[in-house]
């Protein structure tokens, strides 16, 4: 039997039935990823397995470095073929790392390759995969169709012009690509040089001369309005922790002026400014009916030598040990007290915070919609089988698993869509085992719809994006055929 088979990770008869009947065929609602919109709109065709699989994958780079592979085979100037061979030699050493599962799941689902990848099979797999990559089925848009991706939400700076989203929308593809508003740079007054460079980009995008804090706020409001006009209904923040040193607008304006003049901003001033801005963004989201995402707890760019050499997002980030619960509670409570708390998804990166986050969401459910405050899926270092199970268990024990909006890819790679399958198999295995142990009724009418909803419908209904699951508009001139 091949390693990746129909019942992979499904340890009981009930788990197998739940997955094949209720989970496996559901479409994908990918509400958080870092896929480049340009590559979707341009329908990129990948020249070889390196380009689609290794080009920007810091998960694989970390494993290769740990295996003694030189940097030239990760981010350096080695040939694509030699980089792939270096990865193939590393794969057998990744046993019990989720990379071993993901590697073979991806080879099977994208290319129909069931061989185990190692040094002896590398050349055969390289050739077979590259032949498949030359077909329309594995361009970026072909992949979205293949995996039934109904929605893909990218991660976009307020200064982005969203030209690729508009171009893709004109192509009438069955997938909706929608932006997500990620204004993290608006908080970085503690880094005046980078902050001021970004403010100039924002100024140009909003067509507003940002000569005051009021103009800064106005520009962000204008960009929020623009994103909304382009179908955006989702914001996102990647923070060490929430900020809760609330201050007046006058104090925030003074800090802004200091940063604009290139002056030093103290840690307290940074926290005060960021706290003011996060309340501002929360109010904007609530007013527009958006969903806010809070990704909390990453300790980024730990290796300063390689940060200078390679730049950020190259595999030197880690799990941070930040105090989370008190500032998170204060932030949510402040917005709630103003009746300005939007739908919110909170994600933790430190597993020590699992139960704290799962408990926190219960404090701010207000009866307006099911699961208004969500405990997000296992993220980054926790998006593997054990991390998923820990998140599901914490949510189940302290909240309503049945209202959970499910998995995200959180990926820069077009090879990551099988992570949804991986999550669904893990979910069904967990629930199936509980049923067979007598902890959950063996009632398919009770359990089956819950599984199906977690896989897709809960996210669709919660996000309430316009036009999702509606038929694509027909092109009158072409009789409804897609334009390319």
N, C-alpha and C positions, 0 to 999 in steps of 0.2 A: 504494500500500500504506500502511496506517495505520502510525504510528510504533511503537505497541505491537501486535505481531503474534505469531503462534504461535511463530515462531523468533527472537524478540527475544533478543539477546545470544548466540545460539548460532551460532558462526561456522563450524562444520564439519558435515558430514553425520553424523559419529559423535556429535558433541555433541547434535545434534537427536534422534538415535535414543535416546541415553542419557536425555535429559530426558523425552521423551514416553513412553518405555516404563517407566522406573524411578523417576523423581523427581516428575513433575508431579502425579500423583494421590495421593501419600502424604499422610496426615493430618498435623496439626501438634501437636507437643509443646512448648508454650511455657513453658519452665521458669524464665524470668526476665522479668518485666515490671513496670510501675508503673501498670497499669490500676486504676482505683478499684473495689474490690469492691462498693461501694454501687450503682454504675451497672449492674453485671452482675446483681446480685440484684434490683434494681428494674426491670430490662429497659428501660432508658432509651430513649426515642424522641427523636431529634435533630430540632429544629425547622427547621434549615437547614444548609447546607454549612459555614458558619462554625463552628457548634457542634461538629461532628464532626471538622473538619479543621484549624481554626486556633485554637481556643479555648485550648489549652495547649501548642502546638507551638513550642518555642523554636528548633528547627532553622529553621523558616520565619521566625521573628522575626529571627534573626541575618541571614538573607539580605535581608530587607526593610530593616533598619537599614543594611546595607552598600549598599543601593540608594538610600539617601537618604530613606527613608520615615519620617515622623514617628512618635514613640512612641504617639500616640493611635490609630494604625491597627494597632499591634501589641498592646499591653496596655492601651491607654487607653480613652476613652469614645466613640470613633467607633461608628457603627452596625455590626451584623454585616455588612450588605450592603457598606458602604463599606470595611470591613476586607478583605472578600473581593476587592473591586475592586483594592485596593492590592496584594494578593498576586498577582492576575492580571497586573497591570502589571509585577511583579517577575519572574515566571516566565521570560519570554524572556531575561532577564539571567543565568539560572542554568545556561546551557549548560555542560556538563562538570562541573557540580556534581551529586552524586547526587540532589539535590532535583528536578532536571528529570526524571530517570528515575522516581523515586518518584511524583511528581505525576501523570504520565500513566499509569503502571501502576495507581495507585489509582483514577483516574477511570474507567479501562477496567474493572477488576475489580469495582468496587462499583456503577457506574452504567451500564456499557456505553457510555460516552462515549469516542469515539476522536478528537475534535477536539483540536488543540493549544490549550492555555490561553494566552490573551493578552488584551489589552484589547478586541479586536474580538469574541472568542468568549465573553467573561465572562458577559454577561447570559443568553445561551442556555444555557450550562453551569449557571449558578446556578439557572435555572428547572427544567432537566431533573433535576438532582441533588436539588433540594428535593422534586420530585414522587416520586422513588424513596424518599427518606427518610421519606415519609409511610406507607410500606408496612411490614408486619411483618417482611419479609425483612431490613431494615436497622436494626432495633432492636439493642441490644447482644447480646441472646441470639440474634437472627436472624443476626447477623454470625458468631458463634461456630459456628453450624450451617453457614453458607454456606462457611466456610473449613475445615471439618472439624477444628476445634480440639478435640483429645481432652482436653488438660490445659492449664490456664492457672494459673501460680503467681504470685500477687501478692506484694507486698513489704510486710511488716507488722511494726510495732513490738511488742515484748513486752507492752506495756500495752494493745494493742488487744484488744477483746472478741470479735472474729471473728464478730459477729452476722450480718454479711452472708454470710459463708461458710456458716453454718448455715442461713440462710434459703434460699440458693440450692440447697443440697444437698436440701432438702425438695421442691424443684420438679421433681426427676427429669429434669433436662436432660441430654442426652448428653455434654456437656462437664463435666469435673470442675474446679472451682475450688478450689485448695488454697493455704493460706498458706505463706509463707516467713518465717522468723524473722530479723529484721534488728535486732540489738541495738546499733547504732552509738552511741546516746546513752549507753549504759552506760560508754563510754570517756571521756566528755567532762568529766573532773574539772578540766580546765584552763579550763572555762567554768562556774564554780560556780553562778551564778544559773540558767542554763538546766539544768544538771545537777540541781540541787536541785528545781526545778519538776518535772522528769521523774521523779525518784525518788519524789515524792509520787504521781504517776500510777501508777507501778509498784506502790507500796504499796497503793493502792486496788484495783488489778486483782488482785493476789495475795492481798489481805486479810491482809497482814502488816505490822505496825508496824516500819518500817525504822529502827531506832534504833541499829544497829551494822552493821559490815561483814558479819558473819555473817548477819544478817537480810537484808541486800542480796543475798548469794549465795543464800540460801534462797528469796527471792522470785523471782529469775531462774530457779532450778531449777524452781520451781512453775509458772512461766509456760511454760518449755520442755516440761514434762510436759503442760500444757494444750494447747499447740500440737500436740503429738504425738497427743493424743486426738482432735484435729480433723482428722487426716490429714496433718499437716505432716511432711515428711521431708527438709526442705531449709532450710539457713540461708544468710545472705548478709551480707557486710561490705563497705562502701564505704570504703576507706582510702587515704590518701596512699601509704603503704607499710606493710609488715608491721612489727610492733613486736617487738623482740628484746632489750630490756633487762630480762631476767628477774629477779624479786625474790621474796623470801619473802612469805608471807601476812601476816606481822606488818608488813612495810614497806607492803604494799598497803593494809592496814587503816588505818595511820597517814595515808596520803595521802587515803583516803576520808574519814576524820574531819576532816582539814583542809578538804577541799572542802565537806563538810556544814556546816562553821562559816563558810563564805564566804571562807576564807583563800586567798591566792595559791598556785597550784601551779606549780612550775617545769617547764620543758620536760623535764628528766630525770625528775622525779616523774611527769609525765604519761605518758611513755614506759614507765616501770616499771609503773605502774598498768594501762595498756592492755596491756602484755605479759602481766601476770598474768591479766587478764580474757580475753584471747584464748586463752590456754592452757586456762582454765576452760571456755570455749565449745567449744573443740576436743574436750575430754574428754567434754562432754555429747553432742556430735554423734556421736562414736565409740561411746559407750555405747548410744545409741539407733539406731545404724545409719543416721544421716542423711548427706546430702551437704553439704559446706561449699563456699560460693562466696566467692572473694576478688577483688573488683574493685579494682584497684590503679592509682593514678597520676593521678587527676583533680586539677587545680588549680582549686578552686571559688571562685566569687563574687569575681572579679578586679576588678570595677568597684564600688568601695565606694559611690560616689554613687548608682548605680542599685540597688545592693543595698538601701540604706536606703529608696529610693523604691518599689521593686517587690517586694523580697523575693528569696529564693533560687529556683533552678530557673527562671529567666526568660531564660537565654541568655547568661550572662556567665562561663561556666566554660570551662576550656581544658585542654590537655595539660600535665601536670606533668613536670618533669625531676628526679625523686627517685631516690636510690640504691635499687635494688630487690633485687638478687640476694642480697647477704649477709644482710640481715634475713629475707628470704623463706626462704632455705635454713636459717637458724638456727631459725626458727619451725617449719617442717615437720620438721626433724631432732629438735627437742625433743619434739614429739608422737610421732614415730616411735620414738624411744628408749624411750618409755613404753608402746609398743604402743597408743597412743591417737590415731593419725592416721586421721581419717575419710576417706572418699572426698572428694576435693577438686577443685574446678575453679578454675583461676587465670586471670584476665583482665588483660592489660596495656593501658593507654591510649596509652603512648608507643611508636610503632613501632620505636624504637631498641632496645626490650627484646624484640622478637619472638623472636629466636634464643635469648636468655638464658632466656626463659620456656619455650620449646619444649624446651630442653636440661634445664631444672630438673625437669620432670615425670619424666624418666627416672631421676632419683636416688632416687625414692621409690615406684616400682612394686614391689610385693612378691609378685606371683604369686597373690594371693588372688582377684582378679577382673580381667578384661581392662580395661585403661585406668583403673585405680583413681584415678590422678592425671591430670586432664585439662587440656590447654591450651585454654582457652575461645575461643569464636568472636570474630571482630572486633567490638569493642564501642565504642559511642558514636561518636567521631570516626573510628573504623576500621571501621564497619559499612557500608562502601560497596565497590564492586567491587574496587578496587585493594587496600584494606585486607583484604578477604576473601581475595584471592589471596595476599597476603603471609603471612597467618596459615596458610593451607592449605599454602603452600610450606615454611614453617618447620617445621610439624608433620610434613609428609611427609618432609623431609630428616632430622629428628632423632627422630622417633617413629613411631607407627602411625596413619596417616590412617584406616585401615579401622575403628579403634575410636573415632573422633571422634564426640561426641554432638551435633554440629550447631549450628544457628542458634537465637538468641533474638531476641525483638523489642526488649527493653529499652526499652519505649515506654510513654507515658501515653495514647496515641491508639488508638482502635479502628480507625483507618484504616491501621494498620501491618502487618496480616497479609501483604500482598504482599511484605514484606521476606523472608519465607521463600522465596517463589517467586524473588525476586531472587537470594538466596543459592544456591538450587538450580540456577538457570540459570548462575550464575558457576561453580559447582562442575563442572557437566557440560561447560561450555565449556572449562575448564582440562583436565579429564581427556580429553575428546574430542580436543583438540589434541595432547596427549601420545600418544594412540593413533595418530593419523594421522601423527605425526612418528616413530613407531617406538619411543618411549620406554616404552610400556606395551603388553603383548600385546593384540592385537585379539581378545579372548576375552570375549564377552558374559557367559558363565557365571562368569567371574572378576570382572569389573568391575561388572556390573549389580547384583548383590546388595550390593556395597560401597556403591554410590550410594544404593540404597534404604535401607540400614541407617543411613547418615549422616543421611538426611532425617528418619527417625522412630524406627526400631526400636532403634538404639543408645541413644538417650536413654531410651526406655521401659524397656529392660532394665537400664540403669545405675541409674536412679533407683529402680526397683522400687517404685513407689507402689502401695499396695493398691487393687485394684478397677479399675485402668486396663485398658481393652479388655474388661472384663466387661460383660454386659448390665445395663442399669439395672434395679433392682428394680421389680416391678410394684406399682401401687397397687390393692389388692384391691377397694376400694370403687368405683373407676372402671374396672375391667377393664383396667388397665395404661395408660390414657391419662394423659398428663402433667397434673399439676395446675398451674394458673396463678393 
